[in-house]
Amino acid sequence: MREACLKDWMERESIAESMIPLIGGLYRQNNVVTALYGRPVINRSVIELIKAHRFVRHMENEELSVHDTYPVLKAMSELNIARAHVDIGKLAVKFRKEGEGRDVKDFVADELQAIIGQSPAEGEDRDVVLYGFGRIGRLLARILVEKSGGDNGLRLRAIVVRRGKGDDLVKRASLLRRDSVHGTFRGTLSIDEENEAIIANGNYIKVIYANNPADIDYTQYGINNALVIDNTGVWRDEDGLGQHLQAKGTARVLLTAPGKGDLKNIVYGINNGDIDSADKILSAASCTTNAITPVLKVMNDAYGINSGHVETVHSYTNDQNLIDNYHKGDRRGRSAPLNMVITETGAAKAVAKALPELKGKLTGNAIRVPTPNVSMAILSLNLSKEVSVEEVNDFLREQSLHSELQKQIDWVNSPEVVSTDFVGNSHAGIVDAQATIVNGQHVNLYVWYDNEYGYSRQVVRIAQQVCGVNYATYPAR
């Protein structure tokens, strides 16, 4: 038995090793992004690939191994397919259930027929500038660099910061390289001190020092029609953010915070269809709004929400104090690592900007807690019909796997998971099925979310849309 287990493991290792160059080739040559049930597999190790396959049994109640996905991946590599997101795990399961005696290559060709031999559409405004380089800015940089391997994608061309004292460039690069929560940068970093730039995995990123957005001339650095992603939070209305549009080389602006006034607050997957070419300034709303809105939408569509309350248990943020000190906000002056701090949140009201049908139906509050990342939203909902725990959990599991919101909603069914297990999760929110409580028409849902990384992935999805970088998804469901 021992020898058989080891032999099986070594076989799976060998197959996983063979998959890595196929995954990389599809990405760099065809701009095809591959995943396993929503988990990206580009630039992953042998062990990470095998673990991604094991994850499937929690979602589909059946095993999936590299023996199943390798033939699908091999068939894809032999077809001239254009830019797309392809879930090789879902294709493998679909082949198992619907192959109907077909050869795997014929099955894959049928499934991907629409993108075989097609040239990827040219995008517009693909230069990206990060205005600010804090927690969200650095995660956006990591994601954009990771996605830079394929053609016709977003290109991070510059970051804009105020010059700090000492070796500013060295310190900026060090913060990008090392992160206490998200780990080390996946790749290599070097510094061009003479030209004030950071080179990350071959991406040459100019560091621009400026105090005023309107004074910058991006064109002198070869940057044109750029999307400026403002992650400082200093300006949140149209007048303040409009300063970016005065800079030469800027085409559009995206704010990584809730926008004020008439700015469109976009939750990708919910109301990104409202974006049009006339929108020069957009907001990506808040991390909490992104986490709860997709779950609220599917619950309202299926069961109707009469009323509800959102309680956010949120990790502390840079806005709070390490030790007790003055703060303009109530209670926020008290030490963040030592206290739970009750504070306000606008997330419940902000849901209505993306989902107008819930306007006036939700209240909300927040508690900041002594953890550095990963938060939770407790959705206490009064529905229009009676439901059961099993019905709700099965419904949300199905939504996480096969709906149009599969990149926004994740689902977990383990009695042992805790907040750190969701660091680096790319979904907007993760439903904890074990915690679901139902009493007739009343439901309590517990939704985890990486308020840094998961939110940053939502921001990048908006950025791709406004820059014309669109990927078809296969299988569609």
N, C-alpha and C positions, 0 to 999 in steps of 0.2 A: 504493500500500500504506500509506504514511504517513497519507494523508488518511482512508483507510478505518478504520485503527486509532483515529485521533482521533475520528472520527464515532461509532464504536461506543462509545468511552469516554464521550462526551458524552451519548449516548442512555441509557447505564446510569446515569450521574449523574442525569439528569432523572427516570428511573423511581424511583431510590432516594430522591430528594427527595419524590416523591409518596407513597412508602411511610411516611415519617416521621409525618405526621399520622394516618394510619390506625393505625399501631402505637400511637401515643399515645392516640388515641381509644378503641381497644379496651381499653387498660389502665385509663384513668381512668373510663370510662363503664361498662365491663363487667367490669373486674378480670380481664382476660385477659392472661396473660403470654406473649409470643411469643418464639420462639428459632429459631436456625438450627443444626441438629445440635448441640443442647446449648448453643450460645453465645447468651446473652440479647441481644436487639436493641432493648430499650427504652432510650430516651435515648442512642441511638448516632448518630453523624454519618453523612453520606453515604459518606465514605471507609470508615468502619468497617463499614457495611452491605455494601459491595462486597467488602471483604476477607473478611468472614464467608462470603460466597458462594464465594469462591475456596478457602476451607478445605475445602469439601465434596469437592473432587476428590481430596484426600489420603485421605479416608475411604471414599468410594464408587467411586473410580476412574472417575468421570464428572463432567462439568462441570454446574454449576448456576449460573444467573444470575438477576438481578432480573426478567428476562422470564418466568421460570418461577414465581417466588414472588409477584410482584405480583398476578396474577389470583387466587391463593389468598387473599391478604390482602384484596383487594377484596371477594371473595365473603364472607369472614368478617365484614367490616364491615357488610354488608347483611343479616346474620342476627342475630337477637336471642339471642346465646349468653351463657351464664352463666360464672362464675368457672372458669378452667382454665389449664393450661399447654399451649400449642399450638405444636408445632414445625412452622413453615411450610415449612422446608426438606424435612423428611421427608414432609410432605403433598404437596409439589410432586413429589418423586421418585415417591411412591406413585401419584399421578395419572398421571404419565408411563407407569408400568408397568401400572397396573390401571384406568385411566380407562374403557377399553372403550367409547369413543365418547360417553361422557356429557359434558354441559356441565360446566365447572369448578365452577359454583355448585351444580349438582345433586350433584356428587361431594363437595364440602365439606359440603353439608347432610347427605348420607348418613353421612359420617365423624363428624360432630359432632352427630348427631341427639339423643343422650342429654342434651345440655346446651342445646339450642335452646329458648328460652322458659322455662327453669328459673330460679327465684330462687336466688341463692347462699345456702347454709346459714349461719345465724348462728353465729359462733364464740364461745368463752367465754374469759375471762381474757386479754384481748388487750392490756392495759396491760403494758409492759415497763420494768423498771428495770435499768440496768447498774451493778453494784456493783464499782467499780474502773474505771479509764480508761487502762489501759496499751495495749500493742500490740494485743492481742485486743479489748479493750474499744472502742478507737477504730475498728477495722475492723468490729466488730459495729454500731457506731453508723452508719457509712457504709452498710452493707448495709441496715439497718432504715430509714434515711432514704430510700434509693433505692427501697425497696419500699413506701413509704408513699403512693404515688399512687393506688392502688386502694382500694376500700371493703373493710371487714371484714377488715383485715389486722392485723399487729402494729403497735402504736403505742409508739414510744420516748418515755416520759414524763419520765424523770429519769435522771441519773447520780449516783452517790454516791462522794465522794472525801474524803480528809483535806485540810483547808485548808493550802495551802503559803504560803510567804513571798512578799511582793510582789504583783504583779497576777495572782493565781491564775487568775481567770476568763479573763483575756486570754490567758494562756499555755495553758490547757486548750483554748480555741477555736483558738489558733494551731497546736497539735499536731494537732487534727482537720483543720484546713485544709491543712496542708503535711506531707507524709510523704516522707522520703528514699528509701523503697523503692517505695511504692505511688502516688506522685505527688500532685497536688493534688486536693482535694475537688471532686467533680463537682456544682457548684452554688454557692449563695451562703450565707454565714454572717454573722450579726450577733450582738451581745451586748446583753442587757438587764441592765445593771450594777445598776440599782436593785433588781430582783427576782431577781438572780443566776440568769440563764438564758441558754442559747444557742439561737438560732433558726436552724435549718438547713433550707433549702428549704421554709420555712413550718412546720416542725415545732418547736413550742415545748418545749424540753427544760430542765427545772428542774435546776439544779446544787445538790445537797444536800451540805452539809459535815457529816460525822459520823465518830466514832471507833469506835462500837459499833453493829452492825446492829440489835440488839434495841431501841435507844432511839429509832428513827425512827418517826414517824407519817406514813405516806404519804397517809393519807386527808385530811390537812390541805391537800394539794396537789391534791386531786381524783382521786387514784390509788387504785383499788380492785381487789381480786382480781388483783394483779399477779404476773407471773412475774419473779423477781429472778434475773438472770444474774450469778453471782459469778465474775469473771475475775481476782481477786487471787491465788488459790491459797493464801491464808493458812490457810483451813480446808478440809479434804478428807474429813472424816468426818461422820457423821450428827449428832453432838453439836455440833460447831463450826458446821456449816452450818445446824443447827436454830435458831440465833440469829435468822436471817432470818425464820423463821416467827413469832417473837415480836413482830415489827414489825407495827403496824396497817396493813392494806391488802395484805399479802403472802398469796398463795395457794400458790405453788410456787417451788422453787429449782432452778436448773440450774448446775452447776459446770463450768467450762471447763478441767478437768484430771482426771487419773485419780482416781476416788473410792476411798477406803479402806473397809475393813470390808465390810459387807453392802450398800453402795450399789450400785445397778444402774449399770454402765458401758455406756452406749448408743453404738453405732456406727450412725448412721442408714443404713438400707438393709439392715442385717444383723439386728439384734435390737430395732429400735424397736417391733416388735409386742409386746414384753414390757412396754411402758409401759401402766399402767392408772391409773384415776382415784385409786386409793389411794396412788400414789407422789407424795409431796410434795417429795422431794429426789432429784435424778438427777444423774449425771455424764455428760459428753460424751466421756469417755475422753481419750486424748492425740492429738495430731496424727499421730504415727507409727502408732498403733493404727488410726486412721481410714484412713490411707493404705494399709496392708497388708492389713487384714482382708477387704475386698471382693475383692481379687485372690486371696487365699488361699482364700476360700470357693469361688469359681468353679473354681479349679484343683483343689481337693479334690473338689468335686462331679463334675467331668468325668474326672479322672485318678487321684484318690486320693493323699493325701500321707502317706507313711510316716514321714518325719522331715524336718527342715530347720533352717537357720540364717538369721537375719535380721541383716544388718549395716547399721546406719544411718549414713549420712554426713550429719550434721545441721549446719545453720548455727548459729553461736553465738547465744546468747540473753542476755537482760539479767541472768541469774543469774551469768554469768561476769564476769571482770575485764577492763577495758581494758588495764591494765598489771599486771605481776606484783604480787600482794598476797595477804594472807591470805584463805583460803576454807576453810570446814569440809569441803568435798568433796575427795577425792583428785584431784590434777592440775588442778582447775578454778581454782585460784588463779593459774595462768599466763596470760599475756596472750592473750585470745581472738583479736584481729586478727593475731597474729603466729605462732600455733601451731596445729597439729592436736593435738587433745586426746582421748585415749582415755578414755571414761567408760562408765558402765553405762546400760542402758535396760531398763525393765520392759515394753516394748511386746510382745515375743515372748510373755511369760507372760500379758500382759493380753489377747491375742487370745482366749485360752480363755474369758474372761468373756463375750465376745460370740459365740464359736464353740466351744462345749464339746467338739466332736468332735476338736479339735486340741490338747486339753489334754495336756501332757507331751511333745508331738512337736517343739517348736521351742525353740531356744536363740537368744540375741541379745546383741549388743553395739553400742556406738555410738562414732563418732568425730566430735567437734565440729571444724568447719573454718572458716577465716577468710572466710566469706561471710555477709552479713546476713540472707538469706532464700532460700528454696527448698532443700529437702533431697532426699536420695535413700535409698531402701531397696533393698538387694540381697537378693533372696530366693533362697537356695540350697536347692532342694527335691529330695528323693528321692521319686519317684512310684511308683505301683503298676504302671505299664505304660510301655512305651517310646513315645516321641513324636518328632516332628521339629520343627525350628525353624518350618517353614512351617505345620504343623498348630497349634502353640501360638499363633503370632502371629495366624493367621486366626481362631482361637477367641477370643482376647482382643479382637481388633478387633470381632468380632460382638457380644461382650458389651458393649463400650463404646457400640455403636450401638443395639442392640435388646433388651437384657435389662432386668430390673427394677433393675439396678445401673448404668444408663447415666449417672446423675448422679454416681455415685461413681467409676466407672472411665473414664478417658480413655485414648487410644491415639495414639501419634505414630510416624511412620515416615520420619524424616529423618536423614541422616548428619551434619547440621550443627547440631542443636539443642544448647544448653547451658543451664545452670540459669536464667539471667535470662529465657530465653524463656518460662518458666512462672510468672513473677510475675503474680498476678491470675487464675490458672486456678482455676475454681470447683469442680473435681472434687477428690475426696479424694486420688486418686493417678492418675498418668499413666504407662502402660506404654511404655517405649522399645523399640520392636520391633527397631530396628537393633542393639541391645545384647544381645538374647536369645541365650543359649548353651544348646545341648542336646547331651547325650552319653548316648544310650540312655534310661535312666529318670531321669537327673539333669538338672535344669533350673536355670539361673540367670536370674532376671528382674530387670530394673532398673526401679524405679518412682520417678519424680520426684513431688514434692508441694510445693505452696506451704504451708509449715507454719504460715503466718499466715492468708492469705486462704482457701485451700481448706478449712482446718479451721474457720474462722469460718462459712463457708457450711454446713458440716455442723451446727454449733451452731444456726444459724437454722432449719434443717430440723427439728431436734428441737423447738425453741421453737414452730414453727408447729403441730406435731402436738399438743403438750401444751396449746396454747391453742385448739385446735379450728379452726385455719385450714388447711383441706385443699384441695388443688387436684387435680382429675382431670387426667391427662396424655394428650394426643392427638398423633399416633396412639399407641396403647398399646404397639406394638412397631415 
